[in-house]
């Protein structure tokens, strides 16, 4: 196996792990928020934070490292249109993801405290959940577009 194809395999695997973890976390958080079950919200937010640290965070670094290495090995400049657009979309997704991480930490802590004390969730939890969801849509759409560009490598003009 050549270095390029080893990097490609790692790149594809990490992209699937990143988007799959994000989609799974979004699914459980979305429906658990709407359940009104504070105990469930405490458990799911705790596990989503853990999944982000264990799976998403490493792939955030693996993706550009392997992508940039493959572009270099293939002799493709970063100004290649599909690469430039992919990098911009990846940056957009990252700009959405960073506040989402902070929101998830706050939501985890609020849900854990409410579950521990038997109190309802504070209004701040619902605000965080709305922001979390609002930031998730553009991040996920950006990553779907990156997948398209990564697979199809279309001829584009900038």
Steps between C-alpha positions, in 0.01 A plus 500: 500500500642837399516793739233680297251214526573451870429870556187474286373206706562691826342813352183316395474308826545813711248695290241227550577493872473879526173538313353178638572600858360845433183365341447243775559758773267746330228236470510406867538856627220630274245245618614490860462879527141464391424216740491718808666217694771668707667170591525405132633845412767468768612162368490587130677836534774333707547229237491745209777705663700180546444397136620840382820472703569137408398495134433842350796691645769264366339496156492881493880483485533181293282634218710802402828320569418212266324719244788744476753217481305332218473828309874548534578144388265543202660833408175690547532858625261615773367749245347209305135610506343190656774495766466872576121471531536187715739681734266799527203274576707306753590829669131595505410167661779550753382853578159350580639201689714695749205684660301175486763334719468781754118480485510123552720542807258755646199283416668195652568686823152652522332166429719318753419756769126492426502119506699492824272748679172388345440851366383595151756616249572874509388721212867532401494132399228564240692801365815290470303224327361746245848636422641146492240399240535821297877454473464132417311550174763707315782284640335180377412651161859618461634153576260340249629742239860413596413131456365576153813695406732238650339217306426674168788750477300705250656742257407839637589860428553745782 
